[in-house]
Amino acid sequence: MSIDRRLLDILVCPSSRRPLRPLSRDQLSVLNAAIAAGGVLRVDGSAETTVLTEGLISDDRKVIYRIDDDIPVLLVESGIGTTQFREFP
């Protein structure tokens, strides 16, 4: 992960205020496979069409946020809920 550890320690989900942690390789793989299959929606209901190279997930594993060009995109409407996946690692 390219985010500075000190920054990661203070980042929280903008909705729940829960701490965020990096997505694991397994989580990223499952997410990107679902995106490639065309079955992933953002919180705002729009389709997520771009695969992630890295991301953050809330510590309760309910919401994923993408990281674009080393910048976390912490917009509630851009989050990806994990409840849309049958089995998310």
C-alpha positions in Angstrom: 0.0 0.0 0.0 1.3 3.4 -1.0 -0.6 5.4 1.7 1.6 6.6 4.5 1.0 4.6 7.6 0.4 7.7 9.7 -2.4 8.8 7.4 -3.9 5.3 7.4 -4.1 5.4 11.2 -6.4 8.4 11.1 -8.6 7.6 8.1 -12.2 6.6 8.9 -15.3 5.7 6.9 -17.1 9.0 6.3 -20.4 7.3 7.0 -19.8 5.0 10.0 -16.6 6.6 11.3 -15.1 3.2 11.6 -11.4 2.8 11.0 -10.2 1.8 7.5 -7.6 -0.8 6.5 -6.1 -1.8 3.2 -8.0 -4.4 1.1 -6.2 -7.7 1.1 -5.2 -9.4 -2.1 -8.0 -11.9 -1.8 -10.6 -9.2 -1.2 -9.2 -7.1 -4.1 -9.3 -10.2 -6.4 -13.0 -11.0 -5.5 -14.0 -7.4 -6.0 -12.2 -7.0 -9.3 -13.7 -10.3 -10.6 -17.2 -9.0 -9.8 -16.4 -5.6 -11.4 -15.2 -7.4 -14.6 -18.4 -9.4 -14.6 -20.4 -6.2 -14.4 -22.2 -6.8 -11.1 -20.9 -4.2 -8.7 -22.8 -1.1 -7.6 -21.7 1.9 -5.7 -23.7 3.2 -2.7 -25.3 5.8 -5.0 -26.6 3.0 -7.2 -24.3 3.6 -10.2 -22.2 0.7 -11.6 -18.6 0.4 -10.7 -16.8 -0.3 -14.0 -13.2 0.4 -13.2 -11.1 -2.3 -11.5 -9.2 -1.3 -8.4 -5.5 -1.5 -8.0 -5.8 -0.8 -4.3 -8.5 0.1 -1.9 -9.6 0.6 1.7 -12.3 -1.3 3.6 -14.0 -0.4 6.9 -12.9 -2.6 9.8 -16.4 -4.1 10.0 -15.9 -5.1 6.3 -19.1 -3.4 5.1 -17.8 -0.6 2.8 -14.9 -0.4 0.3 -13.4 2.8 -0.9 -11.1 3.0 -3.9 -7.7 4.6 -4.0 -6.9 6.5 -7.2 -3.4 7.8 -7.8 -2.5 7.2 -4.1 -5.5 9.3 -3.0 -8.3 7.6 -1.0 -11.7 8.5 -2.5 -13.7 8.8 0.7 -17.0 9.9 -0.7 -20.0 8.1 0.8 -21.7 7.8 -2.6 -18.6 6.3 -4.2 -18.3 3.5 -1.6 -19.0 -0.1 -2.5 -21.1 -2.1 -0.1 -19.9 -5.6 0.5 -23.4 -6.9 1.2 -23.9 -7.3 -2.6 -21.3 -10.1 -2.6 -22.4 -13.6 -1.6 -19.2 -14.4 0.2 -16.7 -11.6 0.6 -13.4 -12.7 2.2 
